[in-house]
Every structure is written in C-alpha cells, then in structure tokens.
Amino acid sequence: MPQKVWLSLIYFPAIFGAIFVNSGRVNATEDNFSILANSTIEATVATEITTTASEAIEETTNSPVFYSQTPFLNNEEIEQIPQVNQLQENQLPPTEEFLNLPDSNSMEQITNVNQLRDVSPSDWAYEALRNLVNNYGCIQGYPDGTFRGNRALTRYEFAAGLNACLEVLAARIREGGGTTITSSVTEEDLVVLRRLIQEFEAELATLGTRVDDLEARVAFLEDNQFSTTTKLAGEVIVGVADAFGEDVGDDVNTVLHDRVRLNFLTSFTGRDLLQTRLQAGNAELLLPGTVFDDGSSATQEGRFTYDGSNGNDVIIDILRYRFPLGDRASVELIANNGLHHYYVDTVNPFFEGRAGGENAISRFAERNPIYRIGPFGAGAALAYRPSNSIRLDLGYISNEAEDPSEGAGLFNGNYSAIAQLVFGTRYKLGLTYVHAYDGTSASDFPNRFVLGGTGTAYANLNPAQLSNVTELSAAQLNTPVVSNSYGIEASLGF
C-alpha cells in the first residue's frame, strides 16, 4: 500500500475524534445557552468535551489499524503502534490543556461593537427597561417622578437604570418571601432582567466599582465632618487704615484692626437654613462722627463695611431661621440684630456685601440707605415669587420685642416695616416703602432707628448732635419720630 494512503489511515481516527470534539463544543454552547435562560450557570464545557472525546475514541475501536512491514531508518524496526482501544483515557492530554493550547496566530479579544455605541430607544434593551420602569416604577430621577424614555443613553447610564430596577425587584422578592408568586414580580420580567444583566455585565461591574469608591469617600467624610447637618463658613478681615484731610485732627493715627466671623449653617430638611453667626472685632471708627465746635458736620461716609468694635469679645451677632412655605414663598425669623437688608433684595448685586469683606469697601456704597432705617432687632419676613421675574418682600423689625413694659414689646415699641416689589432678573427694578416709628429719648440716642451708619449727623437726626447746633428743646428732641420713606432702585446686568 502506498505510504501516503497508510499515513492517511493512521491519522483518520484522530481526525474523526477531533470532529466529534468540535461538535461536542457546539453542543456544550447550546446547553449553556439553555442553562443561562434558567438563570443557572454551570461549568460544563470541560466535562462535555472530555465525554465527547471519549465517545469518539470508543467509536474508533473497531476501525482497522495498519502498519508497515517495510523497514526504514537504517533497518531499525519500529515498535508496533498500539491499537486505539489499548490507550487509556489518562494517557490523553488533559482537557484543560487541550482547550488552552497556545496558538501563535491567535489575537486578543477586542471590544464588541455593540459595547461601543449608545442604547437607543429602538433597541430591545431600551424597550425592555422601559417596560420594567412602567411596571415597577424603579426610576424616579426626574422632578416629576417620570421616566422619559425618549433619548439615547450611554451604556453606563443604561446600566445605572438597570441597577435601580434590579434593586427594586430584589426588594419586592424579599418582601414576598423570596418567590415570584407572592412578590408581584412576574417570571417573564425576571427572564428579561437576566438577559439584560448578561448583556450589560461589564458596565454593571464597572458601575459597582465606582459606587463602592464613592461610598468609601462618603463614609470617610461622614466620619470626619463636623456635623451631618451643619456647615462652617468663616471670614477674617485684617485692615490697615488711616484718615487724611482737613478737619480730621491730629488724633487720627494709622491703625491695624480686625473682624472675625464664624457662621454655623444648619439645614434639617435640605430646604431650610438656620444661621448662627459668632463675631469678634476691634475696628474703631476713624472719624469721630460728631459735630465740631464750629458747627460743621462730621460724616460717616468713610466708614468701612466691617467696622464696629466690641473689644474682640465673641458675641452671637445674628441668629435667624429661614424655611420654605410652599413652592414660591419662604419665611424668615430673626432673633436678634436684624435689619431689612438681611432678607430683601437690595438690587445692588455688584456692591452688596452684607457687611462682609467682598464688594464695596464703604457702608454707603453697599446699598440704598433706605434699608438701614430701623433698629437692630428681632422680627420676621416673608418673600413671595408669583413668577421667576417678580419678587415681593414684606418685613418687620423691632428692637424692643423682648421688653414687656408699657410702650415697648413687639408692636408697641420701636419698629420698622418694609414692603418691596422687585421686577426682573438680570435687569432689575425695585420699588421700596419703609414705615418706621421711634420713641427713644435723647438720652438713649444710640438706639434710635435712624442711626443708620451712613451720612451726616444731621441726616441721622442724632438728638445729641442736633442739640449742639439747633435751638430745639430737650422735650422737642425727645418727641417720637415717624418715618415714611420711599425708594427706587435699579441695576443693569452685563
């Protein structure tokens, strides 16, 4: 028999067994797909291949085996090749080695094209997730609580939504005792969910890693933060100042002063705000702010926004609480040291600094002086927005709210009330009205509501200063004062 034919017959059982091995791998794949549909994954590929290879060997047991009687290789006889049925199964290479044979021509697996594109509304996965959302309400990330399934999603966005549905369905199954019969979760939806999990397995794994990382960061912040509901915001101002000019006097020297504020900003619901501000400072007034002997008036125009000294003693400078009243209104309660500019829109966004270290450096430049008419005291305010471009403010302040004596109290003592209407957002127009009453005597003039901290002593109706340059009697100076003030403000945004 020709040598080529002989060799062909020798290799025929091996080739025939390899064919059966490949067919076994196909069968294993089909079996695995069937198993996956029932949410159970078993490592059966290796076993299937080994069994199929054994069956292939058994089928070749009855095949004839030929060997040559012709000597070769220097007339040395070749040892007879054993029959196939004489080979033990453990003499074959292990199945794992067979599956992992190196292939010099093999290439690394590349990313599937489907994993490089977004999930569009026309994809089956998108429609499947939309049905799960409609059935179980597992995505409620929009303000109106709806799932707007009308735009393409990245695979990671889709995986986030899928993870949300997975958690909701898992919670329902746990509540139902671990079965779909009592949990209102259908078997059809579980099958769809399994298929989605299989297709987006890589994205879900990546998402889980990112979530774990974020949870670790949040845990670190929770362990090291000051409070779960309170933030700290501080401000330190250090200034070097001097005053120059005529009628200043030789007693004004260069000074170094400071003011420190520490705000505790607390929120209990995420929409409310409790502000507790501690303050200490030693910024004395540079100018005396009094009337000179010649009758000329001193001025407070040079006062800084942050001046005012308490010897650097720490005090509770402001305590107030703001909370929403519906969707378009808010209420603010002020316990002490409040003025109207704390809660209204002063329509001066480029200079208003709330007596802080930003924007205007002088008090006069901060805002219209009409907002300073009134005592530093306790009160309440209401802000209402009928639309995004209209705001209405109402406020009431009293510096004798805690005094129960006659002529005092919240409504019988000194007070200041404001009503303001502001139009616009970028371009604003404000209309302001302030009605105030002050019955403080001349001996207690520092507490008069008209002592606004800007303007001349005359403009502030300071009784002690007016008595130096006028012929008004003490009784006349002690007369209660009623103020009706009107203001108009405008700002242009660029």
C-alpha positions, 0 to 999 in steps of 0.5 A: 500500500502506498505510504501516503494512503497508510499515513492517511489511515493512521491519522483518520481516527484522530481526525474523526475524534477531533470532529466529534470534539468540535461538535461536542463544543457546539453542543456544550454552547447550546446547553449553556445557552439553555442553562443561562435562560434558567438563570443557572450557570454551570461549568460544563464545557470541560466535562462535555468535551472530555465525554465527547472525546471519549465517545469518539475514541470508543467509536474508533475501536473497531476501525482497522489499524495498519502498519508497515512491514517495510523497514526504514531508518537504517533497518531499525524496526519500529515498535508496533503502534498500539491499537486505539482501544489499548490507550487509556483515557489518562494517557490523553492530554488533559482537557484543560490543556487541550482547550488552552493550547497556545496558538501563535496566530491567535489575537486578543479579544477586542471590544464588541461593537455593540459595547461601543455605541449608545442604547437607543430607544429602538433597541430591545434593551431600551424597550425592555427597561422601559417596560420594567420602569412602567411596571415597577416604577424603579426610576424616579430621577426626574422632578416629576417622578417620570421616566422619559424614555425618549433619548439615547443613553450611554451604556453606563447610564443604561446600566445605572437604570438597570441597577435601580430596577434590579434593586427594586425587584430584589426588594419586592422578592424579599418582601414576598418571601423570596418567590415570584408568586407572592412578590408581584414580580412576574417570571417573564420580567425576571427572564428579561432582567437576566438577559439584560444583566448578561448583556450589560455585565461589564458596565454593571461591574464597572458601575459597582466599582465606582459606587463602592469608591464613592461610598468609601469617600462618603463614609470617610467624610461622614466620619470626619465632618463636623456635623451631618447637618451643619456647615462652617463658613468663616471670614477674617478681615485684617485692615490697615487704615488711616484718615487724611484731610482737613478737619480730621485732627491730629488724633487720627493715627494709622491703625491695624484692626480686625473682624472675625466671623464664624457662621454655623449653617444648619439645614434639617430638611435640605430646604431650610437654613438656620444661621448662627453667626459668632463675631469678634472685632476691634475696628474703631471708627476713624472719624469721630462722627460728631459735630465740631465746635464750629458747627460743621458736620462730621460724616460717616461716609468713610466708614468701612463695611466691617467696622464696629468694635466690641473689644474682640469679645465673641458675641452671637451677632445674628441668629435667624431661621429661614424655611420654605412655605410652599413652592414660591414663598419662604419665611424668615425669623430673626432673633436678634440684630436684624435689619431689612437688608438681611432678607430683601433684595437690595438690587445692588448685586455688584456692591452688596456685601452684607457687611462682609469683606467682598464688594464695596469697601464703604457702608454707603456704597453697599446699598440704598440707605433706605434699608438701614432705617430701623433698629437692630432687632428681632422680627420676621419676613416673608418673600413671595415669587408669583413668577421667576421675574417678580419678587415681593418682600414684606418685613418687620423689625423691632428692637424692643420685642423682648421688653414687656413694659408699657410702650415697648414689646413687639408692636408697641415699641420701636419698629420698622416695616418694609414692603418691596416689589422687585421686577426682573432678573438680570435687569432689575427694578425695585420699588421700596416703602419703609414705615418706621416709628421711634420713641427713644429719648435723647438720652438713649440716642444710640438706639434710635432707628435712624442711626443708620451708619451712613451720612451726616449727623444731621441726616441721622437726626442724632438728638445729641448732635442736633442739640449742639447746633439747633435751638430745639428743646430737650422735650422737642428732641425727645418727641417720637419720630415717624418715618415714611420713606420711599425708594427706587432702585435699579441695576443693569446686568452685563 
